[in-house]
Amino acid sequence: MDRENLLGSAGERISSLLDALGSGGPVARDRAEELVRQVTELYGAGLERILQVLDEQGVLGPGTVSALTSDPLVSGLLLIHGLHPVDLPGRVAAALDSVRPYLGSHGGDVELLGISEEGVVRLRLLGSCQGCPSSSVTLKLAVEDAIETGAPEVTGIEVEEAAPAAVPALIPVGALRSRLDGLGGHDAGPSDAATPASGTWQSVPALAELESGGVAGFLVAGVEVLTCRIGPDVYAFVDRCPRCTHSMPGASLQRALAAPAGGGLLRCPHCRSHFDVRKAGVCLEDKALHLDPLPLLLRDGVPCVAVPTTADPL
């Protein structure tokens, strides 16, 4: 099993088993939950002692700490047991840094405004991200995913637009809630039920071979994805032209007038519409239309695309 997904899968399995045991009555469920707590505390104490021994032996230096915290499985265990050496603001900042290359490829950025005592992260989208068609996709499948992974105790993400009249929007976060809330005897709360359906990260190793100026299509977890590369930047979209509604096999990159070399316009082979990939796929012929962008990041050195949980366009 993928180490990055092992912790989440194990948590879901434990939760399912506890639910099944609940059918035997409250006493059986209480005993099962107590068993999980005792085992968790035992392993937590053992993990803490291992770190103490490493520190006493002088081998728990910055390099070792960095190696441990950069491993998704180890980092998750350290978080669960309250042993992670990096505080919450530091982990949120690191999570945002991990998605900045993707945001920068779209001419945007994200600013951390603060974290409330209740664990709500306040962000501001900057540059092309502010109000662009891909902003909701970026938040749900890239920014939120990174924060959930690095800081699962965060209770929400509040996004502030730069425009003064904008109203912040709250996005509930529910990563590892079964462990952080359930084992602590707390309910997840009604906000968890309102969490929008999220996407999943899927590795697409072949994207590493895509040359600058190239366009390629992939079927990723049942979703038809159209990708292109301009220099070091790779872009991914749902393979569907919003103007003629056809898929776009045979699409090509073209250079806009007075634009830098390398192309920046993706042309539909059917209706000949042009889409600016650097501006979240906005249509030049009709500014109200745009391609549906998909977050694309390097995860453990492998190109990965975040696709919706269904094959419907975002």
C-alpha positions, 0 to 999 in steps of 0.5 A: 500500500502507498505509504502516503495513504496508509495512515488515512486508510488505517484510520478509516478502517479502524473507524469502520470496525468501531462502527461495526462493533457498535452493533453489539451494543454500547458496552461492546463499542466502549470497550473497543474504543478503550482498546484503541485508545490504550494501543494508541497511547502505548505506541505513542509512548514508544515513539516518544521514547525512540525520539528521546533515545535518538536525541540522547545519542546525539543523532536527532539533528536537523537533518534527521528531523527534516527527514522524519517530518518530510515523510508523510507516514512518519509526519502523520504519526508524529502529529497524532501523538503530539510529537511533531517538532514544527508548530502549527503556523510553521506547518501551514506555511510549509504547506503553502510553500509546497503549492506556490510553484503551481500557483506561480505557474498561473501568475498567482500566489497565496498569503497566510494572514493568520490562524485563529485560536479556533484553528481557522486558517485565513488566506488571501489569494494574490495575482491571477488567482484572485477571482480567476476561474481556477481559484475554487479548484486551487483551494479545494484540490491543492491548497486545502489538500496541502494544509490537511496533510501538514496540519490536520488539526486545522478546523477551517480555511477562510479565504479573503479576496483582495476586493474590499467588498468581498465576503470571506468564505469558510471551507471546512476541513476534515482530515484525520478527524476520526483520530483527532476528534473521535478518540478524544470523545468529541463529535466532528460537528455539523460543519463536517457534513457540509464539506464539499466533495473533494478530488483525489491526487493521481500520479501521471509519470508520463507527464515528466516526458512531455516536452515544451510546446507539447500537448498530450491527453490522459485518462486519469481515474476515469477523467479525460485530462488535457495537458500541455507544457510551456517551458518548465510549467505544465498545465492540466485541464479537463478535456472538454472545450466549453465553447463547442463541448467537444473533447480536444484531441489534436489541440495545439499550442500557439503563441499570442501576439506580442507574447513571449516565445513558447506558446500560451494559447491552446487551440480547440481543433473543432471550433478553433477557439483559443484558451490562455493556459497561463490565465486558467484557460480563459477563452479569448473569443468569449471571456465568460468561458474557460477550460476547467483547470486541474491542479498539477504538482510534483509529489515525491518527484512524480507529476500528480494531477488532482481530479474530481471524484467523478468524471463530471467537469468541475 
